[in-house]
Amino acid sequence: MATEKREFKSANGELLAARFDRPDGEIRGYALFAHCFTCTKDILAARSIANNLSRLGVAVLRFDFTGLGSSQGEFANTSFASNVEDLVKAAEYMRDQGEAPSILIGHSLGGAAVLAAATEIADVKGVVTIGAPSDAEHVLHMFDDQIKEIEEQGVAEVVLSGRKFKIGKQFIEAARETRLTDRIAKIRASLLVLHSPIDQTVGIENATRIFQAAKHPKSFVSLSDADHLLTRESDSEFAAEMISAWASRLLPKDQPQGLEAIEHVRVKETRDSKFQNTVQAGIHRLFADEPASVGGTDTGPSPYDFLSAALGACTSMTLRMYADFKKIDLGAVTVDVSHDKVHYKDCQECTEGEQSQKGKIDRFERRISIEGEVSAEIADKIEEIANKCPVHRTLEQNSKVITIVEN
């Protein structure tokens, strides 16, 4: 995906900083993300979700609420109500750009905000909450011991997650006045609730109340042993994958409308990380990348992984074609392929002449397993047929690669 810096005006006229994550290729839908209380748009969970949704062809706008991150305004002058207004303004901005959001995603208090804003944003098909409180008043427990000071002085400084913030009296009053479950009952969109059963910041009972207040269709996914902010990358990735799988049912069919018709494979840099590329093959899109150990971000298979996959897929398909042609009852085929570079002299499968050469050779090891029983006669035939796979032949024969550089 490509990330663009955006900005739009809040209800009070301050400029709010945003990032627009645009997938490479056809855009199938738009999502709006609301971050957690005192967090920013760049929190790990937000980035993971945007990255996964981009693979579906979904563009995501994530922004900093008033007074947070790179947005203008004073946080002390905000409230839960103003957060909801920021969300509505973000949706209006997207609609003006021809990017009206059909999916709302909110983390923690941002989840409560999307629940409150959902009925005010037209054409919303899906709402997602992550570790969200069932009422805005829940957040007040984070600074219980200073509420009296805030009420008496109108504003006070509190420390949250090691950072200092000024909280105004209006924040407390708006949180107490909000009856979120009443708004949840009016939502006419699919709901996905994600929550960790061991969340120490927002207890799992909040997810229960949200789920019970909502109308169907609604779904719940447990985040197992994740913490509230999903600080472990594996937890953020899991949440992102669940959201993507759920959102896929709300999107139009993935087809290359608006894309240049190509019959070849197109690989294009995303510039989002050092090695990440998008791969388009027909109507299919995926990422190519390198593992973190060599400087990549591991968002997709490596080039040699793709090559190994081609050999494995071709082998399986060739065996299936042979079995169907011969009317053989062959169980499900599994092909495991590993790749390595070995010195010619260490290549046990090479001829003496080849072993005398200097340098290295690419060695692909293919292991084929068949589900169920296989007769001795068929087992002997499997290797012979696998070796006739076109990709196998391409790898073992000489090929020519023609390069044309276009200006």
Summary of the structure (lengths in Angstrom):
residues: 407
radius of gyration: 26.9
end to end distance: 23.9
largest distance: 90.4
contacts: 1297
relative contact order: 0.10
helix: 38%
strand: 24%
